[in-house]
Amino acid sequence: MARDYRGRVRWRRFDRRDAVDVGLAAVGVALGYVTFFAGNPVGDPVAGPSWFVAVFPVLLAGPLALRRRAPLISFALIILAVVLQAVLSDDSPEGLQMIYALGLGAFSVAAYSRRMRALAGLGTAAVGYIVYAAANADVRTGEAGQLWAASFFAAALVGAWLWGLAVSTRREGRLHAARAHTAEARTAAAVAEERARLARELHDVVSHHLSVVVVQASGARSSNPDNAATLEKIENSGRESLAEMRRLLGVLREHDGAADLRPQPGLGDLPALASQFEEAGLHVEMTTDGLERGLPDVLALSVYRIVQEALTNVLRHSGASKARVSVDVSSQAVEIEIADNGTRHDEHQTPGHGLVGMRERTALFGGTFEAGPQAAGGYRVRAVCLLDPAT
């Protein structure tokens, strides 16, 4: 088990970073044993029971092997070793081996932990340092030089912690910038994808109506010779329009694979859509008003897609068991509202393809789009599409 610098628990295999940390711990242990066996070349010898003196270098520097996997635990174990030494003897060790282990531990707990855990590490260091200073015979003398030395040691410990905090802040800033860039790129891709889908659907709807115009003009020309020239122009213009539209929008079909020859859905297909989600385990209460007014095919298709995408989000992300769908058609606008009783809204709040698509479809008809958690619980999507966007 491991925790990244933001404190999230995760598992990973032993890797190069772990090897580096084990090496750093080995250096710290070696410094301790140099002091133990070779006298005082890098610091004061450790006082206390012989068994404790023998294992103290491992207790002090060994936890550095976990400085990235479990930084707070690692630093707490280092402080615990110092506190045990202070309790088991009348003096506290000084020197390079202490500065190395404590400084690297303080840096690591700030650099690789969440902010609260980093502060907890600093608090742990403060408690341990009080015990360490209280047990140090030199500090207890009250001499100015000794007090200055003790203050310098404490300042160095805090400085290492602040250095680690600065590293963590820079890393987090780079991570947030990268995530923002990725989110922006995904949103742009989602907008482009949805607009291409809208263009394909618009092509299908308009092609159908133009084909009807061409067929009717051709039939009328055969039965009405007096207006044959005018009707022929209408027929030819329709055919040219169809050809140009297929040429301009044909590129949108290149990556679609086989074309879907089924008719585009509309308002009459909403009950069947609700039944599909019922079968998937989501209870859908659907109310409609004013459907008899009729809507342009493109607008009816957009209303269907908005309801479809909103219910898909509910099923995938909200954890809801029930959703209410309301479609109200008036003389000026169509109001669509989808509300659920879900408890998870994180995915809804992320600007993914679904919300982008619904917003793009609403904007196509000069309407307004809102999506967010409700005060009473659950999540609500509301879109208003104008029948005449110019108004």
C-alpha positions, -999 to +999 in steps of 0.1 A: +000+000+000+012+035-007+000+071-006+008+097-032+017+132-022-020+141-020-026+113+005-046+090-016-041+053-009-028+033-038-008+001-045+023+000-066+052-023-072+087-017-059+103+006-084+133+029-089+120+055-064+118+029-037+153+018-046+165+054-041+148+056-008+163+024+005+197+037-005+191+070+014+180+050+044+212+028+041+233+060+041+216+072+072+221+039+090+258+039+079+263+073+094+249+061+127+271+031+129+302+052+120+295+072+151+289+041+171+320+022+161+345+050+152+341+074+180+329+109+172+338+117+136+303+129+125+285+134+158+281+126+195+278+089+204+244+076+214+238+071+251+215+045+267+213+008+271+237-012+249+209-030+231+193+002+222+225+019+211+231-011+188+198-007+170+194+031+172+209+038+138+184+015+122+155+030+142+166+065+133+173+062+096+156+030+085+122+046+082+135+067+054+130+037+031+092+046+034+096+083+030+076+084-003+053+054+002+042+065+037+058+098+045+039+106+078+045+071+092+082+073+082+087+106+099+067+096+130+090+066+134+121+088+131+107+111+158+098+081+180+134+069+178+147+102+190+121+103+218+130+068+229+166+077+230+159+108+251+137+088+275+162+059+279+193+081+286+203+114+302+215+129+270+205+133+234+228+127+204+238+154+180+256+156+147+253+147+110+234+114+115+206+133+134+205+162+109+204+138+080+175+116+092+154+144+107+160+168+079+152+143+051+122+130+071+108+165+076+113+173+039+096+141+028+065+145+050+059+179+036+067+170+000+048+138-004+017+142+019-015+161+018-014+195+035-031+182+067-008+153+070+022+176+064+010+198+093+006+167+114+042+158+107+053+193+117+033+189+150+049+155+156+083+171+151+075+199+176+066+174+203+096+152+196+119+182+197+106+194+230+114+160+245+148+159+228+157+194+241+145+187+276+168+156+277+198+173+263+223+182+291+238+210+272+205+227+266+196+223+303+226+244+312+209+274+298+241+287+282+236+311+253+258+292+229+239+260+236+205+276+232+216+292+200+228+258+187+195+242+197+175+270+180+196+265+148+188+228+149+151+236+152+152+262+125+170+237+102+142+212+108+115+237+100+135+249+070+136+213+056+098+210+061+092+244+043+114+232+015+093+201+011+061+221+013+074+243-016+082+213-037+047+199-030+030+232-039+049+234-072+041+198-081+004+203-073+004+235-094+018+216-123-007+188-118-036+212-117-023+230-148-020+197-167-055+186-156-070+219-167-053+216-200-065+181-204-101+191-194-100+220-219-089+197-247-115+171-238-142+198-237-131+211-271-131+176-285-166+170-271-179+202-286-165+193-320-179+158-318-213+170-308-214+196-335-204+170-361-232+148-348-257+177-350-245+183-386-251+147-395-286+147-380-294+180-397-282+165-430-306+135-426-336+157-417-330+183-445-322+157-471-355+140-464-375+172-469-355+182-500-361+148-515-399+153-510-397+187-527-378+172-557-403+143-560-433+166-558-419+191-583-412+163-607-447+149-604-463+184-608-442+191-639-455+160-656-491+169-648-489+207-654-472+215-687-480+252-684-456+256-654-432+230-665-403+254-668-407+268-633-412+234-618-382+221-636-361+249-621-375+239-586-367+203-593-331+210-605-325+234-576-335+207-551-314+181-568-284+205-568-290+214-531-290+177-522-258+170-541-240+200-526-251+191-491-240+155-495-206+167-508-201+192-480-212+170-452-201+137-466-168+140-448-187+137-415-196+101-425-161+090-431-155+077-396-190+065-389-187+031-405-220+018-418-247+044-420-277+040-397-307+039-421-333+040-393-356+071-391-344+098-367-363+096-334-387+123-323-411+132-295-433+101-302-403+079-293-400+093-258-422+066-241-401+039-257-370+056-245-383+057-210-391+020-212-355+012-222-342+029-190-369+012-169-355-021-182-320-009-171-333-004-135-341+033-135-377+042-128-388+070-151-418+092-145-425+111-178-450+139-182-456+157-215-478+187-224-485+203-258-470+176-280-500+179-303-487+213-314-460+195-334-424+205-337-399+209-366-380+176-371-347+190-360-360+204-328-380+172-320-348+152-325-328+176-302-355+173-275-352+135-278-314+136-276-314+159-246-337+136-226-317+105-238-284+120-227-297+133-194-312+099-185-279+082-195-260+105-171-285+097-143-281+059-149-243+060-151-233+086-125-259+096-100-267+064-082-304+074-085-333+049-085-359+073-100-359+102-125-387+126-135-389+138-171-411+167-181-415+180-217-437+211-221-443+224-256-458+260-257-463+283-286-429+299-281-406+273-266-400+237-255-391+233-218-373+200-209-366+191-173-350+159-159-345+155-122-333+125-102-330+114-066-293+105-068-266+111-042-235+111-064-229+142-085-192+143-091-194+130-126-223+153-134-203+183-124-174+174-147-179+190-181-181+158-201-196+149-234-231+147-221-235+182-207-216+197-236-239+180-261-270+191-243-257+226-240-248+227-277-282+214-288-300+240-266-278+268-280-287+257-316-323+269-308-313+301-289-323+286-256-309+284-221-294+254-203-289+247-166-275+217-148-266+212-111-275+196-078-308+205-062-311+219-027-334+191-016-311+165-031-306+149-065-296+165-097-316+186-122-311+193-159-333+220-175-332+231-211-354+257-229-354+256-267-371+284-286-394+276-315-382+308-332-346+315-322-348+349-337-372+360-310 
